[in-house]
Amino acid sequence: MAQKFYVVWQGRETGIFNDWVTCKKHIDGFAGARYKSFKTLAEAEAAFSGNRASLAGTGVSGSRAKKRSSNQTVKTYTAAEIAAMKIDTKIFTDGGCEPNPGKAGSGVAIYRDDRVAELWYGLFNPNGTNNTAELNALHQAMIMAKNELEDGRSVAIFCDSKYSIQCITQWVVNWQKRGWKKQGGDIKNLELIKEMFALHQELKNKIKVLHVNGHVGVEGNELADRMSIMAIEARDGAFRRYEEELNLEKILALRTG
């Protein structure tokens, strides 16, 4: 079956996804969801960024538009690509919200030398959103990454929220230039984003923040997901380390988000 790319304009998370399972996760039960499949990544990028409509009369060539669009696209890494990376510490993040908005929590899984070392969960918010939970998880991961760097370890963070990654690594630059404003309305989660941006500016030349699809069998992402659900069920406002035995089979058998 030919590869397809799915654009979600309105859903729990917006962006371009390269598998139906992830796309479905973001649109199922979401009122007013808008999405469509495309045969090529270039078509999906053009549709998501609105280039098809905006190119007319602008004098911008298709190749230039494609390059600009590509600069705003987050590459998705597979389990095999992640496993092949020669990085000391790999940190996986996830946020959950049931429903969205609703009860929210965040989870993190830390691997050192490709072995699970620590799991973390918490930051419960009874009136949260999926995006806020994802940002909180990424924020905690960056704090942890700073500590790993101080111990002389190389670090990569893997997040399944393109929204969170693009907020901190792409969009925020223009928001700051515009006086923390954006076209089309207020910036949600602004104070958290400001704090995360400052930390990312400090760390950006030392760490990688990369995207991985959720629920496609990447163990670290699955563990972070279970931790986010544990945070919701425990209603724990703190962010704390999972202290039970790291029985991965048992943990992965827990309810998914």
C-alpha positions as CSV (number, residue, x, y, z in Angstrom):
1,M,0.0,0.0,0.0
2,A,1.3,3.4,-1.0
3,Q,2.4,5.8,1.8
4,K,-0.1,8.5,2.6
5,F,0.2,11.7,4.5
6,Y,-2.6,13.1,6.7
7,V,-3.2,16.8,7.3
8,V,-5.2,17.8,10.4
9,W,-6.3,21.4,10.4
10,Q,-8.6,21.1,13.3
11,G,-8.2,18.4,16.0
12,R,-6.7,17.6,19.3
13,E,-3.3,18.2,17.7
14,T,-2.8,19.8,14.3
15,G,-0.1,19.1,11.7
16,I,1.0,16.5,9.2
17,F,1.1,12.8,10.2
18,N,2.4,9.9,8.2
19,D,0.1,7.2,9.5
20,W,-3.7,6.9,9.9
21,V,-3.6,5.6,13.5
22,T,-2.0,8.8,14.7
23,C,-4.3,11.0,12.6
24,K,-7.4,9.1,13.9
25,K,-6.2,9.7,17.5
26,H,-6.4,13.4,17.0
27,I,-9.8,13.6,15.2
28,D,-11.9,10.9,16.7
29,G,-14.7,12.5,18.7
30,F,-13.3,16.0,18.1
31,A,-16.1,18.4,17.2
32,G,-15.5,20.2,14.0
33,A,-12.4,18.1,13.1
34,R,-10.9,18.9,9.6
35,Y,-8.5,16.5,8.0
36,K,-7.5,15.0,4.6
37,S,-5.1,12.5,3.2
38,F,-2.5,13.3,0.5
39,K,-0.3,11.1,-1.7
40,T,2.9,13.1,-1.2
41,L,4.5,15.0,1.6
42,A,4.9,18.1,-0.6
43,E,1.1,18.1,-1.2
44,A,0.4,17.7,2.5
45,E,2.9,20.5,3.4
46,A,1.3,22.9,0.8
47,A,-2.2,22.1,2.1
48,F,-1.3,22.5,5.7
49,S,0.6,25.8,5.3
50,G,-2.0,27.2,2.9
51,N,0.5,27.7,0.1
52,R,-1.9,26.6,-2.6
53,A,-4.2,29.5,-1.8
54,S,-1.5,32.0,-1.0
55,L,0.9,31.5,-4.0
56,A,-1.4,33.1,-6.5
57,G,-0.1,36.6,-7.4
58,T,2.7,36.5,-4.9
59,G,5.5,35.8,-7.3
60,V,6.8,33.0,-5.1
61,S,7.9,30.0,-7.0
62,G,6.7,26.5,-6.1
63,S,10.3,25.4,-5.3
64,R,10.7,28.4,-2.9
65,A,7.4,27.8,-1.3
66,K,8.2,24.1,-0.8
67,K,11.5,25.0,0.8
68,R,9.8,27.5,3.1
69,S,7.2,24.9,4.0
70,S,9.8,22.3,4.6
71,N,11.6,24.5,7.1
72,Q,8.4,24.5,9.2
73,T,8.0,20.8,9.0
74,V,9.1,18.5,11.9
75,K,10.7,15.3,10.8
76,T,9.3,12.2,12.5
77,Y,11.8,9.6,13.7
78,T,11.2,5.8,13.7
79,A,12.0,3.4,16.4
80,A,14.9,2.1,14.3
81,E,16.3,5.6,13.7
82,I,16.1,6.3,17.5
83,A,17.8,3.0,18.4
84,A,20.6,3.8,16.0
85,M,21.4,7.1,17.6
86,K,24.6,7.2,19.6
87,I,23.3,9.3,22.4
88,D,23.9,8.7,26.1
89,T,20.5,9.8,27.4
90,K,17.2,9.6,25.5
91,I,14.2,11.2,27.1
92,F,10.6,10.5,26.0
93,T,7.7,12.7,26.8
94,D,3.9,12.5,26.6
95,G,0.8,14.4,27.8
96,G,-2.7,13.1,28.2
97,C,-6.1,14.7,28.7
98,E,-9.5,13.0,29.2
99,P,-11.6,14.5,27.7
100,N,-9.8,17.5,26.0
101,P,-10.1,19.9,27.7
102,G,-10.5,18.0,30.9
103,K,-8.3,16.0,33.4
104,A,-4.7,16.3,32.2
105,G,-1.3,14.8,33.3
106,S,2.2,14.4,32.0
107,G,4.7,11.6,31.7
108,V,8.4,11.1,31.0
109,A,10.6,8.1,30.4
110,I,14.4,8.4,30.7
111,Y,16.8,5.9,29.0
112,R,20.5,5.9,29.8
113,D,22.7,3.9,27.5
114,D,19.5,2.6,25.8
115,R,18.1,1.1,29.0
116,V,15.1,2.4,31.0
117,A,16.5,4.3,34.0
118,E,13.6,6.4,35.4
119,L,9.9,7.0,34.8
120,W,8.2,10.2,36.0
121,Y,4.5,11.3,36.2
122,G,2.3,14.1,37.5
123,L,1.4,17.7,37.0
124,F,-2.3,16.8,37.2
125,N,-4.7,19.6,36.1
126,P,-8.4,19.0,36.5
127,N,-9.1,21.6,33.9
128,G,-6.2,21.1,31.5
129,T,-5.8,20.5,27.8
130,N,-3.7,18.0,25.8
131,N,-1.4,20.7,24.5
132,T,-0.7,22.0,28.0
133,A,0.0,18.5,29.2
134,E,2.4,17.9,26.3
135,L,4.2,21.2,26.9
136,N,4.5,20.4,30.6
137,A,6.1,17.0,29.8
138,L,8.5,18.6,27.4
139,H,9.4,21.3,29.9
140,Q,10.3,18.7,32.6
141,A,12.3,16.8,30.0
142,M,14.4,19.9,29.2
143,I,15.0,20.4,32.9
144,M,16.2,16.8,33.2
145,A,18.3,17.2,30.0
146,K,20.1,20.1,31.6
147,N,21.0,17.9,34.5
148,E,22.2,15.2,32.2
149,L,24.4,17.6,30.3
150,E,26.0,18.7,33.6
151,D,26.9,15.1,34.2
152,G,28.7,15.1,30.8
153,R,26.1,13.1,28.9
154,S,24.7,13.7,25.4
155,V,20.9,14.1,25.3
156,A,18.0,13.9,22.9
157,I,14.4,14.5,23.8
158,F,11.6,12.6,21.9
159,C,8.2,14.2,21.9
160,D,5.0,13.1,20.1
161,S,3.5,16.6,20.0
162,K,4.5,18.6,16.9
163,Y,2.7,21.5,18.5
164,S,5.0,21.5,21.5
165,I,8.2,21.1,19.4
166,Q,7.2,23.8,16.9
167,C,6.1,26.2,19.7
168,I,9.5,26.1,21.3
169,T,11.8,25.7,18.3
170,Q,10.0,27.6,15.5
171,W,7.0,29.7,16.2
172,V,8.1,31.3,19.4
173,V,10.9,33.2,17.6
174,N,8.4,35.3,15.6
175,W,6.0,35.6,18.6
176,Q,8.8,37.2,20.6
177,K,9.7,39.6,17.8
178,R,6.1,40.7,17.7
179,G,5.9,41.4,21.4
180,W,4.6,38.0,22.3
181,K,1.7,38.3,19.9
182,K,0.6,36.2,16.9
183,Q,-1.8,36.7,14.0
184,G,-5.2,35.4,14.7
185,G,-5.5,35.7,18.5
186,D,-3.8,35.2,21.8
187,I,-1.0,32.7,22.4
188,K,-2.2,29.9,24.6
189,N,0.1,28.7,27.4
190,L,2.1,31.8,26.9
191,E,3.8,32.0,30.3
192,L,4.8,28.3,30.1
193,I,6.1,28.8,26.6
194,K,8.2,31.8,27.6
195,E,9.8,29.8,30.4
196,M,10.5,26.9,28.0
197,F,11.8,29.1,25.3
198,A,14.4,30.7,27.7
199,L,15.5,27.2,28.7
200,H,15.7,26.0,25.1
201,Q,17.7,29.0,24.1
202,E,20.2,28.0,26.8
203,L,20.3,24.3,25.7
204,K,19.5,24.3,22.0
205,N,23.1,23.9,20.8
206,K,23.6,21.0,23.2
207,I,20.5,18.9,22.9
208,K,18.1,17.6,20.2
209,V,14.3,17.9,20.5
210,L,12.9,15.4,18.0
211,H,9.4,14.1,17.0
212,V,8.2,10.6,17.3
213,N,4.7,9.4,16.4
214,G,2.6,8.2,19.4
215,H,1.3,4.6,19.7
216,V,3.4,3.1,16.9
217,G,5.4,0.8,19.2
218,V,8.2,3.1,20.3
219,E,8.8,1.8,23.8
220,G,9.9,5.0,25.4
221,N,6.9,6.9,24.0
222,E,4.6,4.1,25.2
223,L,6.0,4.3,28.7
224,A,5.7,8.1,28.8
225,D,2.1,7.6,27.7
226,R,1.3,5.2,30.6
227,M,2.9,7.6,33.0
228,S,0.6,10.5,31.8
229,I,-2.4,8.3,32.4
230,M,-1.1,7.3,35.8
231,A,-0.8,11.1,36.6
232,I,-4.5,11.5,35.6
233,E,-5.6,8.6,37.7
234,A,-3.5,9.5,40.7
235,R,-4.5,13.2,40.4
236,D,-1.0,14.1,41.4
237,G,-0.2,17.8,41.0
238,A,3.5,17.2,41.8
239,F,5.9,15.7,39.3
240,R,7.4,12.6,40.9
241,R,9.5,9.6,40.1
242,Y,7.8,6.2,39.6
243,E,9.2,4.3,42.6
244,E,7.8,0.8,41.9
245,E,9.9,-1.9,40.1
246,L,10.5,-1.1,36.5
247,N,8.6,-4.1,35.2
248,L,8.1,-3.0,31.7
249,E,5.6,-5.7,30.7
250,K,3.4,-4.8,33.6
251,I,3.7,-1.0,33.0
252,L,3.0,-1.4,29.2
253,A,-0.1,-3.4,30.1
254,L,-1.6,-0.4,31.8
255,R,-4.3,1.6,30.1
256,T,-3.2,3.8,27.2
257,G,-4.0,7.4,26.6
